[in-house]
Amino acid sequence: MKTQTVSEYNEVISHCKELFKKKAIDYGTAWRILRLPSITDQIFIKAQRIRSIQEKGNQKVNDPIADEFVGIINYCIIALIQIQLQNDDRLEIPYEELDPLYDHWANATRKLLENKNHDYGEAWRDMRISSITDIILMKLYRVKQIEDNSGNTLVSEGIEANYQDMINYAVFCLIKFKDHA
């Protein structure tokens, strides 16, 4: 099962990274202007749209929910890159410099997934996509609280760990979509 999950994870991330690359070619790194709370809010908008559609049972904008999960993954990686580059003032960064940063966070997050899957026994496979959406929203509210507290926590994981968890939960949803297609 572990090898299957890693393979599925890599397939999802490969798709997300390809979209990230194409958008970097189209738009450059316009996202560099965003402060971290703005990126968090972008992720929130995507997660809230997913939940709204799940609750209403239909949608009026024809963008697939799966695309929103891809957006969550890429914006979380953007947030992690922004944290890593917080002392770099450049607005435009060539894709060749972003490529290894994207890979770093995708690989570190996959390793986290492997460790948690070991301990939790891939419980996510038996979860509902709506429950995973709720967990992503909960993590977003946690990140917002940490941001509002200037990054200070008493006992909680930091912002990076929450972004990584959101990536993994969004990957789980995309795997589940593929399994039920």
N, C-alpha and C positions, 0 to 999 in steps of 0.2 A: 504494500500500500504506500509506503514511504516514497519509493521510486516513482510511482504513479503520480503522487501529489507534487513532487518536485518537477516532474515532466509537465504536468498541467500548469503549475505555477510559471515555469519558464515560458510556456506557450502564451499565457495571458500577458506576461510582462513583455515578451517580444512584440506582441500586437500593440501594447500601450507605448512602448518605446518607439516603434515605427511611426505612430501618430505624433508623438512628441517631436520626433525628428522632422517630420513634414511641417508641423506647425512652426518649428524653429526656423525652417527655411522660408516659410510664408511670412511670419511675423517677427522674426528675430527673437530677441529676448525682452520683449516689451513687458513681460511679467516681472522683470527686475525692479520696476518702479513700485511694485506692490510691497507694502509693509506686511509683516507676518500676519497680523489680525485680518488684513484684507484677503489674504490667501485662505485663511481659515474660514472667512465668510463665503468665499467662492465655493469651498468644499461644502459648507453648510447649505448653500442654495441647491447644490446638486442632490445632497442627501434628502433635503426637505421635499424636493420635487418627486423623488422616488417614493417617499412615504405618502405624499399627497395622492399620487397615482394609485398606490397600493390600497389606500383607504377608499378612494372614490371608485375604484374598479375600472376606470377608463381614463383616457387622456385626450386633450384637444390639440396638443402640439405633437407632431408625428415623430419626434426624436425618440429612438428606443431607450428604454431604461438601462439596458446594458451599456449604452454610450455614456450614461451618467456615472456608472461605476468606473469606467475607463477614465473619465474626467477626475473622479475622486482619487484614483491611483496617481495620475499624473500631477494633479495639484499637490498631493501629499509629498511626492518626490520633489516638486518645485519648492515646497516649503522647507524640506530638509536641505536642499541645495542652497536656498536663501540663508538658512542658519549657518551652513558651512562657509558661505561667502560673505558673511555679515561685515567683514572689514574690507571688502572689495567694492569700490564705488562705481565700477563700470556698469552702464546700462546695457551695453551690447557685449555679449560674450560669444565667441565663435562656437559653433556646434562641436568642433573637435575638442574643445575644453569641457563642454558639458557632457559629452558621451561617457567619459570615465566616471564622472560624478554621478550620473544616472545609474551606471552599472554598480558603483559602490553601494548606493542606497538600496538598489534592487537586490543585490547579493546579500547585504547585511540583513535586510528584511526577510529574505528567503531563509536565511540561517535562523532567525528568530522564529519563523513559522515552523521549521523543522524541530526546533527545541520544544516549542509549545505543543506541536502535534505529538511528540514523544510522550509528553506528560499528560495531555488531555485525550489521547487516543483518537484524534480526528473527530471529535464530537461535532464539529461544525457540519460534517456531512449529514447529520440527522437534524440539523436546525432548519427552520423556515427562513427564506430570504427576507421576509418581513421582520423577523426577529433580528437578523443580522443588520438590517437597515437601522433598527432601533438602537442597536449597540453602537453603530457608527455615529448616530446622532448623539448618543450619550457621551462618546469620546470627544465629539466636537464641543459639547457643552463643557466638558472637563478642560479642553484646550483653551476655550474662551476664558474660563475662570483663571487658569494659570496665567494667561496673557494679561488679564485684568489685574492680577497680583504681581505684575512685572517679572513673571517667570519663577517666582518664589513658591516653593511647596514645603510642607513640613515632613510628610512621609510618602508622598505620592510620586509616581513616575513622572518624568519630565515630559515636555512637549514632544521631543523626538520619538519617544516610545509610543505615545498616543498616535502620532502620524503613522508610525510603522504598523501599529495594530489596525488602523483604518485601512491601510494598503492591503494587509492580509485579509481582512474581512471583505473588502471589495473584490479581491481575487477569488475568495471563496464563492461569492455570489456569481461571478462570471463563470467559474467552473460549474456551479450548479445549473446555470442557464444552459450551458453547453450539454450537460448531462441530460437535461430534460427537453432538448430541442428535437 
